[in-house]
Amino acid sequence: MERDADVIVVGAGFTGLAAAQTLMDRGLSVIVLEARADVGGRVRSFETPDGTRRDAGGQFICDDMPEVMTLVREARLEMVESRWKGAAKTVSATPSRRASHRDNPLSARMEAADPADPALAGLSIADWLDEQDATEEAKREFLSMVHGLWCLPADIIPFWYLVDSDRRNTADVSELQYFLKDSAASLADALAARLRPHVFLSTPVSAIHRDEHHVIVETVRRQLTARHVLVAVPPVRARDIIHHPPLPEPLVRALGCWRSGAVIKILLRYDERFWSPEVSSGVSWEDVSGLYAFDVSQGDAHAAFVVFVGGPLALEWQARGAAFIERTVRERMGALLGDNAPEPVDVILHDWTDDRWSGGGYSDVIVDAEAYDAEALLRRGVDRVAFASSELSPSFPTYIEGAIVAGRLAAGRISDAVNAEDEAPGAGLKRVR
Ligand SMILES: Cc1cc2nc3c(=O)[nH]c(=O)nc-3n(C[C@H](O)[C@H](O)[C@H](O)COP(=O)(O)OP(=O)(O)OC[C@H]3O[C@@H](n4cnc5c(N)ncnc54)[C@H](O)[C@@H]3O)c2cc1C
C-alpha cells in the first residue's frame, strides 16, 4: 500500500509540534493534521489595537521548565520577566485583610500526601478538605486554588489525582516567572515553521482505521495512510475520534474518565502602570473562588493585568454573559487598584469554556476515583495508534512544558517501534522520504 508518511500526527498543539519535530529529527516523514486554522492549540494569541501580540491561552514559563526554555533560546524569542514572585495575596471584597497563599498549611499537607495511600482512595478533594483540621479561611483559599488551577468543582476531582499531578510539577521558582514578548504562540509558530509544508490546517480528523501494517486517517477532505498515528489531542477530544476496529475496552475506559474544565482569561490594558508595587504581583479574592489577577505589564510600557476566572465561577459568569463579566472585572480591578484608578483602555475576554478543540480549561482532569491506570494505558496506546497530550506528561502535566515532554516521549516510542519493524526479518517496509 502507498503511504503518505511514516507517521501522521493529529493536532498541532505543543504536544503534536514537539512530537513531529522529534520524529523528523529521527529521519521519519511526518504529516501533521490540525483542526483549527492555526497551530498552537491551547496556546493562542490575539492582536491588541496597538499592534501588540498578546496571549489568549497558555502564557507563562519558568527557568525550571527545561524543554520550553531550550526552544525559546533556539528560536531567539524575547522573554519578559513577570512581576509575580510566587506569593499571591488574598484580598477581601474590600481589600484590607491580606494573607499569603504560601502560608496555607493545607498546601503543605497535600504535598506530603502519597497518591497511592489507601486511606485516600475514593476521596474527592472536597471530601479531603472536609476531613482537615484547618481554619475556614485556609479551606476557602485552598478551594480557590483548586478551582483556579483545575477549573472543575472540587467534589468531582479525586484527591489522589491532585496530589499526583502536583508532584510532577517540580518548579522551585515561580511558574509565572516569564512570558514571551510576542506571546507563547510565537514559539508555536517557530516550531511549525520548521515543519512546513507538512502541517495541514483546518483539517480535523474524524476516524482512524488500523490493520497490522498501516493506519488510514480520515479527514473531511481525504484519507491519508501511514505506518503509525499519534493522537496529540487532549483526552476528551481524543474520544471523539472513531476507531476501526474499536479500541480495546480498557483504552475506551481510560479515555472516558476525563472531563474538561472551564476558564475565562481577561486582559485589561491601561495607559500607564499607575499602581503601586504593593498590588502588582498577583491577587485572588476572598469572597469568590477561582478568581486571580496578575500584572502582565511589559516593563513600564504596555501596562496590563490578566484576570483568570476558573471552575464553577467561570460557568456561573459565562451564563450571565460577557457584559456582566466585563463590568464585574472592571469593578473588582478598580477597587483593587485604588479609588482614583483610571478605567482600563480596553477589556479583552477569551472564554475557553466551550472550546471545540481543546476542552474548556487549562487541561482535562481525571474525574473517576478508580482510574489510577488511565494515564499509563493511554501512554501505552494500541498497535499503530499512540496517544499524547500535556495531561499525560510525567513532568509538568497540564503545562506547555508537559506538552513538549509528552510529545517527545511518544515520538521516541513510535520511532523505536518503526526501527524494530524495519529490523525484523523480512520486514521489507521502506520509509517514505
Ligand atoms: C487560558 C489558558 C491559560 C493557560 N496558561 C498556561 C500558562 O501560563 N503556562 C503553561 O505552561 N500552560 C498554560 N496553559 C496550558 C497549556 O496551554 C496546555 O497545557 C498546552 O498548550 C497543551 O498542549 P497540547 O498540545 O497537549 O494540547 P492542545 O494545545 O489542546 O493541542 C491539541 C491540538 O489538537 C487539535 N485537535 C483536537 N482535535 C482534533 C482533531 N480531531 N483533528 C485534528 N486536530 C485536533 C486542537 O485544535 C489543538 O490544536 C493554559 C491553557 C489555557 C487554556
The ligand as an ORCA input file, in Angstrom:
! r2SCAN-3c Opt
* xyz 0 1
  C      -6.426     30.015     29.260
  C      -5.247     29.107     29.394
  C      -4.120     29.540     30.068
  C      -3.019     28.689     30.214
  N      -1.895     29.165     30.828
  C      -0.768     28.433     30.825
  C       0.468     29.004     31.234
  O       0.524     30.183     31.594
  N       1.578     28.210     31.185
  C       1.535     26.919     30.740
  O       2.584     26.264     30.707
  N       0.375     26.354     30.340
  C      -0.762     27.094     30.333
  N      -1.927     26.551     29.860
  C      -1.947     25.129     29.493
  C      -1.234     24.885     28.161
  O      -1.668     25.825     27.212
  C      -1.537     23.463     27.696
  O      -1.148     22.532     28.700
  C      -0.781     23.052     26.447
  O      -0.769     24.087     25.494
  C      -1.459     21.801     25.881
  O      -0.841     21.403     24.670
  P      -1.338     20.097     23.913
  O      -0.622     20.066     22.622
  O      -1.218     18.924     24.811
  O      -2.896     20.295     23.674
  P      -3.613     21.430     22.787
  O      -2.884     22.707     22.899
  O      -5.034     21.411     23.170
  O      -3.427     20.901     21.308
  C      -4.250     19.935     20.747
  C      -4.481     20.325     19.299
  O      -5.244     19.294     18.672
  C      -6.203     19.897     17.826
  N      -7.283     18.917     17.638
  C      -8.204     18.480     18.545
  N      -8.990     17.542     17.996
  C      -8.550     17.364     16.727
  C      -8.960     16.524     15.653
  N      -9.982     15.664     15.769
  N      -8.285     16.611     14.459
  C      -7.239     17.454     14.317
  N      -6.814     18.290     15.307
  C      -7.460     18.228     16.500
  C      -6.626     21.157     18.573
  O      -7.189     22.109     17.678
  C      -5.282     21.617     19.142
  O      -4.607     22.482     18.263
  C      -3.050     27.361     29.692
  C      -4.192     26.935     28.998
  C      -5.280     27.788     28.852
  C      -6.493     27.311     28.105
*
